[in-house]
Amino acid sequence: MTCGDVMAARDSSSTWNNPSANEKAGTKHIPGPLKRLIGRQRDIERFLELFALRSSRLFTIVGTVGVGKTQFALHVASALQSSFPDGVGAVFLDSLFDHTLVLSTILRTLGITEDPASSDFETLCSFLHETHMLLLLDTFEHLRPAASFLPRILDACPGITILVVSRAGLKVRGEQQFPLFPLDLPDYADPYDPEVLAYNPAVALFLACTRTHLPQFQLTSENAGYIAQICTHLEGIPLALELAATTGMQLFPPRMLIKYLEQHPLHILVNEEQDVPERQRTWSKTIDRSYSLLQPQEQRLFRRLAIFAGGATLEALEDLYERLGEKSHTIVPALAVLTNHRLVIAPSEGSADPTHFRMLQVIRAYGRECINVEREMNDIVQAYTAYFIHLAKEIEPQLIGAAQLQGLDILDREQNNFRAVFTWLVERNEIENALDLSAALWKFWSYRGYVAEGYQQVAQLLKMCQDEMVSAAVRAKAYYAAALLAFFQLHIAAMREHLQVCLKLYREIDDKHGYAMALNAMGFCELLQGHNENVKTYYEQSFPIFQEMGDRWHLAEAYALMAREAQAQGNHLRARQLLEQSLTLIKEVGDRRAIIQALDFLGSIVCHLKEYETALQMYKEKSLTAIELGEKPLIATSLEEVGAIAIITGQQAWAAILIGAGEALRETSWGLISDADRRRVGDMKMQLRANMNEETLARIWAQGRALTPTQALLASPPETPLEQEATTLSAPDTTLNLSMYPDQLTPRQVEILRLLAKGLTDKEIAARLSISPRTVNAHLNKIYPKINVSTRSAATRYAVERKLI
């Protein structure tokens, strides 16, 4: 249903909004909508279930700008009108700006003549006292002072139920809020399946709006990825999707439209249709009213928040205010108003980010324009960049210690902000600050999978750097960061080039510790280039410096360098001894990533010595540590490595479980898998097929896919012969009936269907299966067409009827 549909509904309302003076009208009917409401079936079901409880008679549909509250309310009212003998009275208040006129407007809309001898409130209550009606009040956010009348109307009129549409809650007695959120977004997939993608609510709405002007437009494998990006960038806001589809798609193909939306969202989000309300002609005008309702201190916070690319913690906002010389005590009250008006999304325990206040992208774009209008950009950006440089340098020492996970998590949540900071610094030619920030972040980049992005960032900055612009100390750290990031990508020539400059700079400034760090790195570079005879030269110089300074982390690195040299010379026993010393030191420090690297290397040495039981324990420890870090590709690789040893030790069923668990995990990791990992998994599957019959293997494999990584890792190896294995693992809520499933459902889809049928929400299913809510939604979009249903209740019936639960 488009904005034009709403206007059409309003125009036709004159047939039932004007009964004769104070004569009780007959049944009032909401006109049928011109188009179906796309993507809101679950929300309508949830609202009707809430209404059926009869726990309240005052409902407020709340939500951010453009989320489709009016359209949703009209559909809900239409569905409910049979429950009210006197029908539905709809009052549209968008053009009213004086809250004292709300009651008189309701009277006029319902066709009630005002009585000079009585107040408007008394006249309305007299009319409604014996009426059984649903009263719909649309666009109430700018008239909230009038909300105090609503509970009193309900007290005087027991047959009345009031449905209010407002961006902000009313905060009056008896109110039941119903938050309406943006449409579900497509989960990441590469490539996207057009047939599956078309069922996503945001995509379905975008396609429907596009086809109002381009009826021949088709979703194809070529444009599916761009369409998904457009819907994701607009974060599922129906009005933004409609504006982009009706205007943008007439101007640009999808691949160009997404770029324009990223650069100039406010320019393209417009609508030229004649029957669209003025406030919905452009996205800017849509937000203008909400912004104008804010007090000056609330508008100020709105602009401050708009500078944050990834949302802001309360601490970041307080720091920003202090750097700007402003009073930070106004932040919390202003945040309460902005979140109540749905201009800001507050953090919550169940969300992916429980620490940040954030804006939807198109709302943030409006806020950025407000900053420009107020000519505040320069001051805000300076304070913003200064805060994040300080944050990165403060956390850097924690990245190799016991607080490593907390530090990495903080930096991960701020990654979009750091990207924005780099952009600002480069635009302002603050190269030294940008390089200093890179040197503080390189460990985070390498530990959390941003190696290629980080290296590109540092390399670009170093090319822009002029010696007289940047101090030697900052350049030395940046070259070291570039060298290590090049190492992690096996760009050995670039690594050597960066290290040579790095060593020269550290010598010039007489930084012994930095020089020793670069020596260790150069030793690894020599090993990678096959110059084993040169390695000793480097660690013999670095080792005493680290001993003198008590630097256990780099001492452990030096031991690992010596072990690599010993291994290259064929002395595996010596390599093992040195690695055990390295592992002991790094465990004292608490760097989990370094522990993983040490266990990986040590496990390979022990395997070479054919001590497979010992190797198995090392790889299990590596996997558990990887689970602590939470990196899905690393966890999957570690599980598969345990599986490889399990095959060698004759535990094929356990290996199949581990491979299944790793495979399911990779499906939620953007499909990341190296060629080496792919070859190893392929070889393991071939070995398993050679030793197990296909039916048994498929059953155990499927059970592994339904387990969490920890459950798969700790699953006891079976005691029965493999040919008779019957999937008897005892992990809670994971044992499946693995007979052939109906309608070509996969084991994973059946598991999700079982949990859905138990009444779990998408978030609860995601938490149970260690996947994202978007992945759950993507699976449901595949399940529903297979079983020929469109609602959760119908899917539940399907699961019960076929004894899947």
Order of alpha helices (4+ residues) and beta strands (2+ residues): alpha-alpha-beta-alpha-beta-alpha-alpha-beta-alpha-beta-beta-alpha-alpha-alpha-alpha-alpha-alpha-alpha-alpha-alpha-alpha-alpha-alpha-alpha-alpha-alpha-alpha-alpha-alpha-alpha-alpha-alpha-alpha-alpha-alpha-alpha-alpha-alpha-alpha-alpha-alpha-alpha-alpha-alpha
